Amino acid sequence: MITDESLRKDDEESVSSDVNVEDEEHINPRNNYSESFLEDGHGIVFGSQEQKLIYDGLLLKYLNGEIKSLSEVCRLVKDQLGLEISAPTLSRRLRHINRNAESSDEQERKRKMGVLKGFTIMQRALSSRYNASLLTVMDDKTKEIRQYAYMKSSVDGRKEYYRCNRCLRAKRKSGPGAQASIIVYDGEIIGDKPPEHHVDCEPVPYEEIASITSQRESRAYEREENEQVRQVLRNRQLLLKQTEPLEPPELSPMVEGDELAEFDEESTGAGFADSQRQAVEDKKKRMGRILSAVLLLLDELDGENLLTVIEEAQFRVAELPRRSLLR
């Protein structure tokens, strides 16, 4: 039979167990650290939770400077736990812990980064290879303008990384120094501190940026237009090659012993007229095929490219009389 006294006893035991757990965690606040350290495949097996706590406590004392040397840690581990661990082994494991802690801190810092205030993205500019990979950024306080070159982006393409090329040139010319870089997330600069530039890295005048950008955009436009014209001409040559060529009439070979027919002026004139009519018909068919091919090409051209093709056609038509004379 359940009584009030037994219920009170159960409640007191549950409360005491909770208090013991909390006290245990309070004694070793980095208990999670010890678990993660042991789960990293270091090969240390302890007989009890108490041995793990002692081992973690010795490592924490060394990290906090209470134990001065790794050899002292090795001696204490052997005396208290009966484990023989060399100093180089402990050093490697501690370096692994430090790297994990630094990477976690860096990830947490990047996760908490917000929009970097005080900087404005002015425009994206063309590089020397005519790619839109330069980012022009202005400092709102000093009104200084810098250009950052694209380096890489995240898998989803939302986060882009840029660096200052002038800092890179200054490092090559003057020696080691800071290298400014920025992170752009969804079109906005993010970070928790402004980029630090090399001592010899100077801002870029806006006039210089505008001049270089205008020249590169003009050259890129010309290259694109020329490529379109070349593509149209290549398509025209391909269509002309696909048209059926005119086959010359086949003449039956004369066998030895055959006699030449008597010359008949009327029959000869009629045959010549028939051949002329046949040649005209063949020429009309050929011109019809060429005209259909040209019309197909004209449908793909815009206004400027159409003018270019017309000018070339006029030039070739003007050259026709001279070509016929040369023949």
C-alpha positions as CSV (number, residue, x, y, z in Angstrom):
1,M,0.0,0.0,0.0
2,I,1.4,3.4,-1.0
3,T,1.6,5.9,1.9
4,D,2.4,9.6,2.1
5,E,5.7,8.7,3.8
6,S,6.8,6.5,0.9
7,L,5.9,9.2,-1.6
8,R,7.9,11.8,0.3
9,K,10.9,9.3,0.4
10,D,10.8,8.8,-3.4
11,D,10.6,12.6,-4.0
12,E,13.6,13.2,-1.7
13,E,15.6,10.5,-3.6
14,S,14.8,12.0,-7.0
15,V,15.7,15.5,-5.8
16,S,19.0,14.2,-4.3
17,S,19.9,12.4,-7.5
18,D,19.2,15.6,-9.5
19,V,21.4,17.6,-7.1
20,N,24.2,15.1,-7.5
21,V,24.1,15.3,-11.2
22,E,24.1,19.1,-11.2
23,D,27.0,19.1,-8.6
24,E,28.9,16.7,-10.8
25,E,28.5,19.0,-13.9
26,H,29.4,22.0,-11.8
27,I,32.7,20.3,-10.7
28,N,33.6,19.6,-14.3
29,P,32.0,22.2,-16.6
30,R,33.8,20.8,-19.6
31,N,32.4,17.4,-19.3
32,N,31.2,17.6,-22.8
33,Y,34.7,18.4,-23.9
34,S,36.0,15.1,-22.3
35,E,33.3,13.1,-24.1
36,S,34.1,14.7,-27.5
37,F,37.8,14.2,-26.8
38,L,37.3,10.5,-26.2
39,E,35.0,10.1,-29.1
40,D,37.7,11.4,-31.6
41,G,39.3,8.0,-31.8
42,H,42.3,8.6,-29.5
43,G,42.2,5.0,-28.2
44,I,42.1,5.8,-24.4
45,V,39.8,3.5,-22.4
46,F,39.0,4.4,-18.8
47,G,37.5,2.0,-16.3
48,S,35.1,4.5,-14.8
49,Q,33.7,8.0,-15.1
50,E,35.9,9.1,-12.2
51,Q,39.0,8.2,-14.2
52,K,37.8,10.3,-17.1
53,L,37.1,13.2,-14.8
54,I,40.6,13.0,-13.3
55,Y,42.2,12.8,-16.8
56,D,40.2,15.8,-18.0
57,G,41.1,17.7,-14.9
58,L,44.8,17.2,-15.5
59,L,44.5,18.4,-19.1
60,L,42.5,21.5,-18.0
61,K,45.1,22.3,-15.4
62,Y,47.8,22.2,-18.1
63,L,45.7,24.3,-20.5
64,N,45.1,26.9,-17.7
65,G,48.8,27.0,-16.8
66,E,48.5,25.3,-13.4
67,I,50.8,22.4,-14.6
68,K,53.9,23.8,-16.2
69,S,55.1,20.9,-18.4
70,L,53.7,17.9,-20.4
71,S,56.2,15.6,-18.6
72,E,54.5,16.6,-15.3
73,V,51.1,15.7,-16.8
74,C,52.5,12.4,-17.9
75,R,53.8,11.7,-14.5
76,L,50.5,12.6,-12.8
77,V,48.5,10.5,-15.3
78,K,50.7,7.5,-14.5
79,D,50.5,8.0,-10.7
80,Q,46.8,8.6,-10.5
81,L,45.5,6.5,-13.4
82,G,48.2,3.9,-14.0
83,L,48.4,4.9,-17.7
84,E,51.7,5.5,-19.6
85,I,51.2,8.3,-22.1
86,S,54.3,10.0,-23.7
87,A,54.6,13.8,-23.9
88,P,54.6,13.9,-27.8
89,T,51.3,12.0,-27.7
90,L,49.8,14.4,-25.3
91,S,51.1,17.3,-27.4
92,R,49.4,16.0,-30.6
93,R,46.2,15.5,-28.8
94,L,46.2,19.0,-27.3
95,R,46.9,20.5,-30.7
96,H,43.9,18.6,-32.0
97,I,41.8,20.1,-29.3
98,N,43.0,23.6,-30.0
99,R,42.3,23.3,-33.7
100,N,38.8,22.1,-33.0
101,A,38.2,24.9,-30.6
102,E,39.5,27.5,-33.0
103,S,37.4,26.1,-35.9
104,S,34.3,26.1,-33.7
105,D,35.0,29.7,-32.6
106,E,35.5,30.8,-36.3
107,Q,32.3,29.0,-37.4
108,E,30.4,30.7,-34.5
109,R,31.8,34.1,-35.4
110,K,30.8,33.7,-39.1
111,R,27.4,32.5,-38.1
112,K,26.7,35.6,-36.0
113,M,28.1,38.0,-38.6
114,G,25.6,40.6,-39.8
115,V,25.6,43.2,-42.5
116,L,28.8,45.3,-42.3
117,K,27.8,48.9,-41.9
118,G,29.6,51.9,-43.4
119,F,30.4,50.3,-46.8
120,T,28.4,50.6,-50.1
121,I,28.7,48.4,-53.2
122,M,28.7,50.8,-56.1
123,Q,28.9,48.5,-59.1
124,R,30.3,45.3,-60.6
125,A,33.0,46.0,-63.2
126,L,34.7,44.0,-65.9
127,S,38.1,42.5,-65.3
128,S,41.0,42.5,-67.8
129,R,39.5,39.3,-69.2
130,Y,36.1,40.9,-69.7
131,N,34.4,39.0,-66.8
132,A,32.1,40.8,-64.4
133,S,34.3,39.7,-61.4
134,L,35.4,43.1,-59.9
135,L,33.4,44.7,-57.1
136,T,33.7,48.4,-56.5
137,V,33.1,49.3,-52.8
138,M,33.1,52.8,-51.2
139,D,33.8,53.6,-47.6
140,D,30.9,55.9,-46.5
141,K,33.1,57.8,-44.0
142,T,36.2,58.5,-45.9
143,K,34.6,58.2,-49.4
144,E,37.6,56.0,-50.5
145,I,36.9,53.6,-53.3
146,R,38.4,50.1,-53.5
147,Q,38.0,47.3,-56.0
148,Y,37.9,43.7,-54.9
149,A,38.4,40.7,-57.2
150,Y,36.2,37.6,-57.1
151,M,37.8,34.5,-55.5
152,K,35.1,31.8,-54.9
153,S,31.5,31.3,-53.9
154,S,29.5,28.9,-51.8
155,V,27.8,25.9,-53.2
156,D,24.4,27.6,-53.4
157,G,26.0,30.8,-54.9
158,R,24.6,33.1,-52.2
159,K,27.9,33.8,-50.5
160,E,30.8,35.2,-52.5
161,Y,34.4,35.9,-51.4
162,Y,36.5,38.8,-52.7
163,R,40.0,40.1,-52.0
164,C,41.8,43.4,-52.7
165,N,44.2,43.0,-55.7
166,R,46.1,46.2,-54.8
167,C,46.9,44.7,-51.4
168,L,48.3,41.7,-53.2
169,R,50.5,43.8,-55.5
170,A,51.7,45.8,-52.5
171,K,52.7,42.6,-50.7
172,R,54.7,41.5,-53.7
173,K,56.3,44.8,-54.1
174,S,56.9,46.0,-50.5
175,G,56.8,42.8,-48.4
176,P,54.4,41.1,-46.0
177,G,51.4,42.9,-44.7
178,A,47.6,42.8,-44.4
179,Q,45.4,41.4,-47.1
180,A,41.9,42.9,-47.3
181,S,39.0,40.6,-48.1
182,I,35.2,40.8,-47.9
183,I,32.3,38.4,-47.9
184,V,29.1,39.3,-49.9
185,Y,26.0,37.4,-48.9
186,D,22.8,37.9,-51.0
187,G,24.3,41.2,-52.4
188,E,25.3,42.7,-49.1
189,I,28.7,42.9,-47.4
190,I,28.7,41.0,-44.1
191,G,31.3,40.9,-41.3
192,D,32.0,42.1,-37.8
193,K,34.9,44.3,-38.6
194,P,36.0,46.5,-41.6
195,P,38.6,45.0,-44.0
196,E,42.2,45.8,-43.2
197,H,44.4,46.9,-46.1
198,H,48.1,46.7,-46.7
199,V,50.1,49.8,-45.6
200,D,51.1,50.6,-49.2
201,C,47.6,49.8,-50.7
202,E,46.1,53.1,-51.9
203,P,42.4,53.8,-52.9
204,V,41.4,53.9,-56.5
205,P,40.3,57.2,-58.0
206,Y,36.7,57.1,-59.3
207,E,37.8,58.7,-62.6
208,E,40.3,55.9,-63.2
209,I,37.6,53.3,-62.5
210,A,35.1,55.0,-64.8
211,S,37.6,55.3,-67.6
212,I,38.8,51.7,-67.5
213,T,35.3,50.4,-67.1
214,S,34.1,52.3,-70.1
215,Q,37.0,51.1,-72.3
216,R,36.5,47.5,-71.3
217,E,32.7,47.6,-71.8
218,S,33.2,49.0,-75.3
219,R,35.8,46.3,-76.2
220,A,33.5,43.6,-74.8
221,Y,30.6,44.9,-76.9
222,E,32.7,45.0,-80.0
223,R,33.9,41.5,-79.4
224,E,30.3,40.3,-78.9
225,E,29.1,42.0,-82.1
226,N,32.0,40.6,-84.2
227,E,31.3,37.1,-82.9
228,Q,27.7,37.4,-83.9
229,V,28.6,38.5,-87.4
230,R,31.1,35.7,-87.7
231,Q,28.5,33.2,-86.5
232,V,26.1,34.4,-89.1
233,L,28.6,34.1,-91.9
234,R,29.5,30.6,-90.7
235,N,25.9,29.6,-90.8
236,R,25.5,31.0,-94.3
237,Q,28.5,29.0,-95.5
238,L,27.1,25.9,-93.9
239,L,23.7,26.4,-95.6
240,L,25.4,27.0,-99.0
241,K,27.3,23.8,-98.6
242,Q,24.1,21.9,-97.9
243,T,22.5,23.0,-101.1
244,E,22.6,20.5,-104.0
245,P,25.4,21.4,-106.5
246,L,24.6,21.4,-110.2
247,E,25.8,18.3,-111.9
248,P,27.4,18.7,-115.4
249,P,25.6,16.8,-118.2
250,E,27.1,13.4,-118.8
251,L,28.3,12.8,-122.4
252,S,28.2,9.2,-123.7
253,P,31.7,8.2,-124.6
254,M,32.4,7.6,-128.3
255,V,33.2,4.1,-129.1
256,E,35.9,3.4,-131.7
257,G,34.3,2.8,-135.1
258,D,31.4,5.2,-134.5
259,E,30.9,7.7,-137.3
260,L,30.2,11.3,-136.8
261,A,26.7,12.4,-137.7
262,E,26.3,14.7,-140.6
263,F,26.2,18.4,-139.7
264,D,22.7,19.8,-139.6
265,E,22.3,23.5,-138.9
266,E,18.7,23.4,-138.0
267,S,19.1,20.5,-135.5
268,T,22.2,22.1,-134.1
269,G,20.3,25.4,-133.5
270,A,17.4,23.7,-131.8
271,G,19.7,21.7,-129.6
272,F,21.6,24.8,-128.6
273,A,18.4,26.6,-127.7
274,D,17.2,23.6,-125.6
275,S,20.5,23.6,-123.7
276,Q,20.3,27.3,-123.1
277,R,16.8,27.0,-121.7
278,Q,17.9,24.1,-119.5
279,A,20.8,26.2,-118.2
280,V,18.5,29.1,-117.4
281,E,16.1,26.8,-115.6
282,D,18.9,25.3,-113.6
283,K,20.2,28.8,-112.7
284,K,16.7,29.8,-111.5
285,K,16.5,26.8,-109.3
286,R,19.9,27.5,-107.9
287,M,19.1,31.1,-107.2
288,G,15.8,30.0,-105.5
289,R,17.7,27.8,-103.2
290,I,20.2,30.5,-102.4
291,L,17.4,33.0,-101.8
292,S,15.6,30.7,-99.4
293,A,18.9,30.2,-97.5
294,V,19.5,34.0,-97.3
295,L,16.0,34.6,-96.1
296,L,16.5,32.1,-93.3
297,L,19.6,34.0,-92.3
298,L,17.9,37.4,-92.4
299,D,15.3,36.2,-89.9
300,E,18.1,35.6,-87.4
301,L,19.7,39.0,-87.8
302,D,19.0,42.2,-85.8
303,G,19.1,45.7,-87.3
304,E,22.9,46.4,-87.0
305,N,24.0,43.0,-88.2
306,L,21.5,43.2,-91.1
307,L,23.2,46.5,-92.2
308,T,26.6,44.8,-92.0
309,V,25.4,42.0,-94.3
310,I,23.8,44.4,-96.7
311,E,27.0,46.5,-97.0
312,E,29.0,43.4,-97.7
313,A,26.5,42.3,-100.3
314,Q,26.6,45.7,-102.0
315,F,30.4,45.5,-102.1
316,R,30.3,42.1,-103.7
317,V,27.8,43.2,-106.3
318,A,30.0,46.1,-107.2
319,E,32.9,43.7,-107.6
320,L,31.0,41.5,-110.0
321,P,31.8,43.4,-113.3
322,R,35.5,43.4,-112.5
323,R,35.4,39.7,-111.7
324,S,33.6,39.0,-115.0
325,L,36.2,41.0,-116.9
326,L,39.1,39.1,-115.2
327,R,37.5,35.8,-116.2
